Amino acid sequence: MSALDFLAVSTAADAGGSHPVARSSMDRRQREAGATFEERDGWLVATAIPGETEALATAGVADLSHLTIFEVRPSSPTVSGEDVIWYRISDRRSLVLCPPSHAGSVRADLGDRFVLDLSGALSVIALAGPERYTLLRRLTHLHHLPASGEVHHVTNAHVLEVGEMIWIVFQQEFGHFLWQVAVNRAASLGGGPVGVDALTKGSS
């Protein structure tokens, strides 16, 4: 057991009549946008947001903070699997992102290496749509992906290309701020916030 096990959302359990549900640091902003929420794998997830179809025609911003995020040391060997994203920061460490439903099998595949569940410490914003690169340029100086650097005054952020999306992984305490900045920048392109289900529909 690690002293940082409290960062793992999966450790929460019903007790004393209470049912703990994890919420993203961007939850309030999405509520203000009229989001519809569903409980999925211990998280309250914004599945749909009014106007998302129009937003995705240019630049959509979605919250993927419900993903499981492991820090793994050392970086080699990598593991692969359906919906598993391996982001190598250095020879010493990597981030591995996957749906919570895959977390157990991914953790088993990592073997006896050091593995820390950072799901409660990091957040993920996805940029989608044909203007996603323009939106990214308005948020960061990074030009080659994947990369680590500053994203609109949020240091040590990681930017990855995942399919037809760009994911930004960052400290969860900046979620409220970075979400609003990203949505404002997207709005100037005709875009805006979207729910996670709209991303799936857009890729099908």
Sequence and secondary structure as in RCSB ss.txt:
>XXXX:A:sequence
MSALDFLAVSTAADAGGSHPVARSSMDRRQREAGATFEERDGWLVATAIPGETEALATAGVADLSHLTIFEVRPS
SPTVSGEDVIWYRISDRRSLVLCPPSHAGSVRADLGDRFVLDLSGALSVIALAGPERYTLLRRLTHLHHLPASGE
VHHVTNAHVLEVGEMIWIVFQQEFGHFLWQVAVNRAASLGGGPVGVDALTKGSS
>XXXX:A:secstr
  TTGGG GGG   BTTB   EE TTHHHHHHTT EEEEETTEEEEEE TTHHHHHTT EEEE TTSEEEEEES 
 S    TT EEEE SSS EEEEE GGGHHHHHHHTTTSEEEE TTTEEEEEEESTTHHHHHHTTBS  SSSEEEE
ETTEEEEEEEEETTEEEEEEEGGGHHHHHHHHHHHHHTTT EE  HHHHHHHH 
